[in-house]
Amino acid sequence: MNPLLEITNLTAGIGQVDLVRNLSWTIRPGEHWIIRGKTGSGKSSLCQAITGKMHLRSGQITYPFLGENPGFDARRAAVQMVSFTDNSRLFNPVETTHYYQQRYHAFDSEGHLTVREYLQLQGLDADNPEHTKVLSSLGIDRLLNRERIKLSSGQTRKLLLVKALLHQPAVLILDNACLGLDVGSVRVLYDLLEEVVLQRPVSLVLTEPIPYIPDFITHEIHLDEGTSSKPSAERAPEYAEPDPELHQVKDYFHSTDFSNPPETMVNLEDIHVNYLDTSILKYFNWKVFPGEKWALQGPNGVGKSTLLALIYADHPQVYSNKVYLFGQRRGKGDTIWEVKKRIGFSSPELHAYFHSKASALDVILTGLEDRFQLLHPPSHEAIEMARTLLRVVGKTFLAERPFPTLSTGEQRLILFLRALIKAPEMLLLDEPYQGLDDVLIHKCNQLLESVLTDRHTLIFITHRMEEIPKNVAQQLNLAEN
């Protein structure tokens, strides 16, 4: 039986940066692979190269199972890739470019596709029992009438998986498949993929990070700096001691003056948030006091990110609710930019719409102004602090790299540091560690645990208990309904 893919001495990259280097790899029918490696090792880049989404400098990729000289359409139909990292760009072919806050703006949503309409463009047949089964297995059947732009991060990833399965590919590449999924949804995903493997002649390729390797995986390829490497024996990750320069960041945070703190940082009273006939939050009350450190948890779609959008002044329904920030009701007093000035923020949605071509260093510095680009020259102190943050997490070599050339995990790391750069009174971190390996997560938590004082407030969203910083003392669990 002919191999599905043959990759020979492949080198590929973006601009002047090689992201895959002299790599060879063969995938045969019946094999199911996981691409392993630390953050920035080239996993996503290899997937993009396979599917023609990255410039090939040398080497070749062939598809023997398609016969000689297969056309572009044949390759595209047979080899499908879903990247669960950048929702905005993935949907641009069928919808116009969105702006970041638009997901929450019901009054701007007219004309955007519903989930049903989007999937119909991808070939959804309501009378096909296989299609119906895929929809119900991932819970998308309950979302068919909702506008795509208003799905949560996890719901959007489920939708993208459904889209790929409708094409019945021979090779299905799932890059960062578990990002944004709660524990229950990961189990559902793995069960569905195992069923796909049993019922269809398809080879699956997954990439790390994932919570655990599913049973159907038969082979592994390990990457290191863009090329394949021999797998080492499984062992616990080695966590380095805190960086000696961490004290500089600590001094930077400790020097901030938050005199006369408000009685409450956040006070939400009887909150109701609705999208069409769907209630996301109802009768919700919550107070966050100065200096508190909260973990916010719950399954996909229960309103965690919506809560942060209300606090961060991105959600239009903030004005029809009793939302008090820093002691003042929203809509009376401070402008949206005055609110944002006091908050550091990172989220999957921010990442999806962050199209900057600036260097990683400059992206960190945009956090000073809460915009996607620098409008004013940053101070020497701010530039040095951005470089220090990169040193503390062991990524100084990324400073001058263009943001689009970074891996998914590296981009998420840069946006995490962007949230810290102004040492804000309050940090809102919505799944900040998506795409990061365990060593990087440990370094980031060392940072949060060391620099946040009893005057800094933190709200931290995650699906993984082990990601929660040790200085988090309060926990709020949201449940469906």
Buried (B, 14 or more C-beta within 10 A) or exposed (E): EEBBBBBBEBBBBBEEEBBBBBBEBEBBBEBBBBBBBBBBBBBBBBBBBBBBEBEBEEBEBBBBBBEEEBEEEEBBBBBBBBBBBBBBEBBEEEBEEBEBBBBBBBEBBEEBBBBBBBBBEBEBEEEEEEBBBBBEBBBBBBBBEBBBBBBBBBBBBBBBBBBBBBBBBBBBBBBBBBBBBBEEBBEBBBEBBBBBBEEBEBBBBBBBBBEEEBEBBBEEBBBBBBBBEEEEEEEEEEEEEBBEEBBBBBEBBBEEEBEEBBEBBBBBEEBEBEBEEEEBBEEBEBEBBBBBBBBBBBBBBBBBBBBBBBBBBBBBBBEEBEBBBBBBBBEEEBEBEEBBBBBBBBBBBBBBBBEBEBBBBBBBBBBBBBEBEBEEEBEEEBBEBBBBBBBBBEBBEBBEBBBBBBBBBBBBBBBBBBBBBBBBBBBBBBBBBBBBBBBBBBBBBBBBBBBBEEBBBBBBBBBEEEBBBEBBEEEBEBEEE
